Amino acid sequence: MQKRDLCEECFKAVSPDMGAALSPNARCHYCGGEPFCAGNDFLALAMGLQETKVLCVPCSEEFHRFAQRELVALPDGLSQERQLAEIRQLRERADAHMKRWISERGSV
């Protein structure tokens, strides 16, 4: 882990997605609700990508519950190539799950 203390201008230059995520107009990535947290998508990070997501409390809880359950179910001993493929598929399943979950749950 690395820590950097940056001014706001440098922070936005280094992390443009995070700067946008922390704007006063930021909304939940999935439902458009009131933001609770913003951070790097840990599934994207596992694939070497840096993507920022803003989530509300219910979406954050559901996304992490789903991802945890799916990660635990991955078989042991996979090659690095296979792990990346599994995580890529997991990201797709997680996004599809969240879209279904939002539509079943109704509006915020």
N, C-alpha and C positions, 0 to 999 in steps of 0.2 A: 504494500500500500504506500502511496505517496501523498504527502500533504503539500498544498501550495496555497499561499495567501496572495490573492490577486485583487486588484481594484476592479470595480464593476465593468469598466471598459475592456480590460484584459480578459476578465472572466467570460464576457460575451464573445470575444474574439476566439478564445480557446474552446468554449463550449456553447456554440450558438443555439443548439437545441435546448440546453438547460436554461439559458437566458430567456428564451421564449416561454419555456415551461413555468418559469417563476414570474412571469408578467402578471399584472393585476387582472388581465382578461383570460388567464388560463382556465381551462375547464377539463373535466375528466375525459380521458382518451376514449372511454367506452360509452358512457351515458351522457356526457355533457354536464354532469352535476358539479357541485361545489368541490374544489380540489382539496385533498387531504395531504397528499405527498407527491413529490416529483423526484424522479431519480432514473438512473440507468436501468433499462430492462435487463434483468439478470440472465434471461435466456439469450438475449442478443449478445451480451458480454461473453457468454460461454462460447459463442461462435466467432468472437473477435470483432463484433460490431458494437458501435456505441450509439444506442438509441435511447432517447429520453421519453418517459411516459409520465403523465400526470393522472393520478387516480383519486377518486373519492373514497370514503371509508368503505362502503359496501363493495364497490368494485375491487378495491385493494384486497379486502379479505377474501372475496370469492376467487380472484385471480391467483392469489398465493395458495389458497386451499387446493385449487385444481392443479396448479403446477407442482406442488409438493406431492400430491397423490400420484401424479403421473411420473415424477422423477423417481420416487421410491419403487415404482413398478418396472423401471428399466432393468434389464438383466445385467449381471456382473460380468466382467471380463471382456467387454466390447473393445474393439480396436478404436483408436482415436478417430479414424475416418467414420466408423459406424456410430460412435457417440455423437459426432457432429450431425450426422444424418438423422439420428433419433431426436436430437434437440431441435433441429430444424422442423421436423414433423410435429414435435411437441408444441412449438411456437404456433404453428398453423392450427393445431387442435385447440390450443388455449384461446386464440383469437376467435375461432368459430364457437367455442363454448361460451365465451363472454357475450358474443352477439346473441346467441340463443338465450342465455340467462337474462340479458337485458330485455329482450322482447317478451319473455315469459313473466318477468317481474313487473313489467309496465313502466310507466314514467317515473321520474325521480320525485 
